[in-house]
């Protein structure tokens, strides 16, 4: 066969192979081997043609018989050539979205060269994509853990990190995966190469009900970097979710000890307060920490050095628990307002000047323009994280339902929008225009503020207050000429909020003296509802050993609302009402809350038998539910706490 014919045949074989006509390519490569038996490339491609037709044994025979014909020195060179050919084909198949063929090629490449780390990492990623088992690739013989422990084996660090994160996301965190993380940390020059990817991944694991996995990874990272404040920020909350309150307290106290500056110490102590109150039974210790944090806050006029954005965002909620400890609105507002002012002051130092100037000019223009005519609708924006399966979400819906659509345009800015939440999707459809933050615009305060400013919003309503730092950041940027807080919590205290909506029942006449915002009192009530759904009861009197003629009260609260004075008042009601029982529902440490109630019941003179701690309604992790405010025929009256206007 002349050279020209050979070249033509080789070109045809390559075209057939590229077109995935592997049967015809097989015949072409067989002809080439007959004409050029010494050209090993033809043997490698013939083997691939057989493999991609499903003839795995024949493919292996083709490659092995060729390799065995070489000397020891030739074998190394020829093996390298075969590996390069298979690697190139695996990449080609992956680029063509043919993961199955890419996986098949890499499986055989691994048989030829088991210690090829790049192939192994890619093979693991393909297994995850195809939902194939891969535990043997991690912990089996010549698995990833074994290769990582061999200094002679080199790794592409970027590929190693991406593979590790995929493994952690797709499978439970068990002994072999923790070993994998530990070995990966040992391979990296700087822990931060993995840390910046590991923290958000752990947060996602915790949100996805894999809290134990998040804890395991967080503790493993702390074993190599004991001073990492970010993992110490999240671990107390994760431990609380699993009801391991002693460990939650321990980690929060560790964060206080390691905090390098005042702003971090204030936030660390806030975390500890949250854990102590959350257990439902450590009020005295929590009260001491709140006093310490109040003193620290009031010592601060500004922070040096300039804090990072994430540190500033955490500052706004650090006075959050003051009202839970002490019923002194004037004093509590003093600390909340001071924390909010510090937050605003520090955030404005790093606000882009062009955004402030843009908003200033818009507000100036709105003051100069004539009042809204009947032809122009008033644009009212609502910004909130809570318009979902949440107390605020259930209560706020009637306001949107009964808006005057002829004179008002409603805009929704829904923080951390969850497409899997049907109720949040319902809310998105109620607005004339909606911005699903995280989908329609980035979840950054400056970007959200720009969007609101571009929408020309006349009045911006905040429904989160200091329960959501991102909402507070947006309000500080003042994207609307009039800004209002309503419903979500007490007022935030931010200087950029103009009004706080209330009524004559929830705030006394003298309240204006301690609120930064102007109190805008509605004539009858600051919130009105149009009835609640009726839930089918899951409990019965018989199941709770409650007599048929008893009067049933219910208290349903988290641990940090279990103020001893409130409990004392609730139990006084139980004592005063003949044949009354109290069902206790909520989150926190079951043992701590029971002892808390029993201790106060003894003081008040209420028998233990009057208190019902039911496994069906107590101490569960909060799950999405449509019936928080639904009526149940099991109980007669709810007993709420003071901040819910009981």
RAHU-V241968 format. One record per residue. RES is the residue in one small letter. D_FIRST is the distance of its C-alpha to the first C-alpha in whole Angstrom. Layout:
BEGIN
res = <RES & RES>
d_first = <D_FIRST & D_FIRST>
END
This chain:
BEGIN
res = <x & x & x & x & x & x & x & x & x & x & x & x & x & x & x & x & x & x & x & x & x & x & x & x & x & x & x & x & x & x & x & x & x & x & x & x & x & x & x & x & x & x & x & x & x & x & x & x & x & x & x & x & x & x & x & x & x & x & x & x & x & x & x & x & x & x & x & x & x & x & x & x & x & x & x & x & x & x & x & x & x & x & x & x & x & x & x & x & x & x & x & x & x & x & x & x & x & x & x & x & x & x & x & x & x & x & x & x & x & x & x & x & x & x & x & x & x & x & x & x & x & x & x & x & x & x & x & x & x & x & x & x & x & x & x & x & x & x & x & x & x & x & x & x & x & x & x & x & x & x & x & x & x & x & x & x & x & x & x & x & x & x & x & x & x & x & x & x & x & x & x & x & x & x & x & x & x & x & x & x & x & x & x & x & x & x & x & x & x & x & x & x & x & x & x & x & x & x & x & x & x & x & x & x & x & x & x & x & x & x & x & x & x & x & x & x & x & x & x & x & x & x & x & x & x & x & x & x & x & x & x & x & x & x & x & x & x & x & x & x & x & x & x & x & x & x & x & x & x & x & x & x & x & x & x & x & x & x & x & x & x & x & x & x & x & x & x & x & x & x & x & x & x & x & x & x & x & x & x & x & x & x & x & x & x & x & x & x & x & x & x & x & x & x & x & x & x & x & x & x & x & x & x & x & x & x & x & x & x & x & x & x & x & x & x & x & x & x & x & x & x & x & x & x & x & x & x & x & x & x & x & x & x & x & x & x & x & x & x & x & x & x & x & x & x & x & x & x & x & x & x & x & x & x & x & x & x & x & x & x & x & x & x & x & x & x & x & x & x & x & x & x & x & x & x & x & x & x & x & x & x & x & x & x & x & x & x & x & x & x & x & x & x & x & x & x & x & x & x & x & x & x & x & x & x & x & x & x & x & x & x & x & x & x & x & x & x & x & x & x & x & x & x & x & x & x & x & x & x & x & x & x & x & x & x & x & x & x & x & x & x & x & x & x & x & x & x & x & x & x & x & x & x & x & x & x & x & x & x & x & x & x & x & x & x & x & x & x & x & x & x & x & x & x & x & x & x & x & x & x & x & x & x & x & x & x & x & x & x & x & x & x & x & x & x & x & x & x & x & x & x & x & x & x & x & x & x & x & x & x & x & x & x & x & x & x & x & x & x & x & x & x & x & x & x & x & x & x & x & x & x & x & x & x & x & x & x & x & x & x & x & x & x & x & x & x & x & x & x & x & x & x & x & x & x & x & x & x & x & x & x & x & x & x & x & x & x & x & x & x & x & x & x & x & x & x & x & x & x & x & x & x & x & x & x & x & x & x & x & x & x & x & x & x & x & x & x & x & x & x & x & x & x & x & x & x & x & x & x & x & x & x & x & x & x & x & x & x & x & x & x & x & x & x & x & x & x & x & x & x & x & x & x & x & x & x & x & x & x & x & x & x & x & x & x & x>
d_first = <0 & 4 & 7 & 8 & 6 & 7 & 10 & 11 & 10 & 12 & 15 & 15 & 16 & 18 & 20 & 20 & 22 & 24 & 25 & 26 & 24 & 23 & 22 & 19 & 18 & 19 & 16 & 14 & 14 & 14 & 10 & 10 & 12 & 10 & 7 & 10 & 13 & 15 & 15 & 18 & 18 & 16 & 18 & 21 & 20 & 19 & 23 & 24 & 23 & 25 & 28 & 28 & 28 & 31 & 29 & 31 & 31 & 27 & 26 & 28 & 27 & 23 & 25 & 27 & 25 & 22 & 26 & 27 & 24 & 26 & 29 & 32 & 31 & 27 & 29 & 31 & 28 & 26 & 29 & 29 & 26 & 26 & 30 & 29 & 26 & 28 & 31 & 29 & 28 & 32 & 33 & 31 & 32 & 36 & 36 & 35 & 38 & 36 & 38 & 37 & 34 & 34 & 37 & 35 & 32 & 35 & 36 & 33 & 33 & 37 & 36 & 33 & 36 & 39 & 41 & 39 & 42 & 40 & 38 & 41 & 43 & 41 & 41 & 45 & 45 & 42 & 44 & 47 & 46 & 45 & 48 & 46 & 49 & 48 & 51 & 49 & 46 & 50 & 52 & 49 & 48 & 46 & 47 & 48 & 51 & 50 & 48 & 50 & 53 & 50 & 50 & 47 & 45 & 45 & 45 & 45 & 49 & 48 & 46 & 48 & 51 & 50 & 49 & 52 & 54 & 52 & 52 & 56 & 56 & 54 & 56 & 60 & 60 & 61 & 61 & 57 & 57 & 60 & 58 & 55 & 57 & 59 & 56 & 54 & 58 & 57 & 54 & 55 & 57 & 59 & 61 & 61 & 57 & 57 & 61 & 61 & 58 & 60 & 64 & 63 & 61 & 64 & 66 & 63 & 63 & 67 & 67 & 65 & 68 & 66 & 68 & 68 & 65 & 66 & 68 & 66 & 64 & 67 & 68 & 65 & 65 & 68 & 68 & 66 & 68 & 71 & 73 & 70 & 73 & 70 & 70 & 73 & 74 & 72 & 73 & 77 & 76 & 73 & 75 & 78 & 76 & 75 & 79 & 79 & 82 & 83 & 79 & 79 & 82 & 81 & 78 & 80 & 82 & 80 & 79 & 82 & 82 & 79 & 80 & 80 & 82 & 84 & 82 & 80 & 83 & 85 & 81 & 81 & 85 & 84 & 81 & 84 & 86 & 84 & 83 & 87 & 88 & 85 & 86 & 90 & 92 & 92 & 94 & 96 & 93 & 91 & 95 & 95 & 91 & 92 & 95 & 93 & 90 & 93 & 94 & 91 & 90 & 93 & 93 & 90 & 90 & 87 & 84 & 83 & 80 & 79 & 77 & 74 & 73 & 73 & 76 & 78 & 77 & 78 & 81 & 83 & 83 & 85 & 88 & 87 & 89 & 92 & 94 & 93 & 95 & 98 & 100 & 101 & 99 & 100 & 99 & 96 & 95 & 96 & 93 & 91 & 91 & 91 & 88 & 87 & 88 & 86 & 83 & 83 & 84 & 81 & 79 & 80 & 80 & 76 & 76 & 74 & 77 & 75 & 75 & 79 & 80 & 78 & 80 & 83 & 83 & 82 & 85 & 87 & 86 & 87 & 90 & 91 & 90 & 92 & 93 & 90 & 91 & 91 & 88 & 86 & 85 & 85 & 82 & 83 & 80 & 80 & 78 & 77 & 75 & 78 & 77 & 75 & 76 & 79 & 83 & 83 & 80 & 83 & 86 & 84 & 83 & 86 & 86 & 83 & 84 & 87 & 86 & 88 & 85 & 86 & 87 & 85 & 81 & 80 & 77 & 75 & 74 & 73 & 72 & 69 & 68 & 67 & 65 & 66 & 69 & 71 & 74 & 72 & 70 & 74 & 75 & 72 & 73 & 77 & 76 & 76 & 73 & 72 & 70 & 68 & 68 & 64 & 63 & 64 & 65 & 65 & 67 & 69 & 72 & 72 & 69 & 71 & 74 & 72 & 71 & 75 & 76 & 74 & 75 & 78 & 80 & 84 & 85 & 82 & 84 & 82 & 83 & 81 & 84 & 83 & 81 & 78 & 77 & 75 & 77 & 80 & 77 & 77 & 81 & 81 & 79 & 81 & 79 & 82 & 85 & 87 & 86 & 87 & 87 & 88 & 88 & 85 & 87 & 90 & 90 & 87 & 90 & 87 & 89 & 86 & 88 & 91 & 92 & 92 & 93 & 95 & 99 & 102 & 101 & 99 & 100 & 104 & 105 & 105 & 101 & 101 & 102 & 99 & 96 & 95 & 93 & 96 & 97 & 96 & 98 & 98 & 101 & 100 & 97 & 94 & 92 & 92 & 91 & 91 & 91 & 88 & 86 & 88 & 86 & 86 & 88 & 86 & 89 & 92 & 96 & 95 & 92 & 94 & 97 & 99 & 102 & 102 & 105 & 104 & 103 & 99 & 98 & 94 & 93 & 89 & 88 & 86 & 88 & 88 & 91 & 93 & 96 & 99 & 101 & 99 & 99 & 103 & 103 & 101 & 103 & 106 & 105 & 104 & 108 & 110 & 108 & 110 & 107 & 104 & 101 & 98 & 94 & 92 & 89 & 86 & 84 & 85 & 85 & 87 & 89 & 90 & 91 & 93 & 95 & 96 & 97 & 99 & 101 & 102 & 103 & 105 & 107 & 107 & 109 & 106 & 105 & 101 & 101 & 101 & 98 & 95 & 92 & 89 & 86 & 85 & 86 & 86 & 84 & 80 & 78 & 78 & 75 & 75 & 78 & 79 & 83 & 84 & 87 & 87 & 90 & 91 & 94 & 94 & 95 & 98 & 98 & 96 & 97 & 95 & 95 & 97 & 94 & 93 & 97 & 98>
END
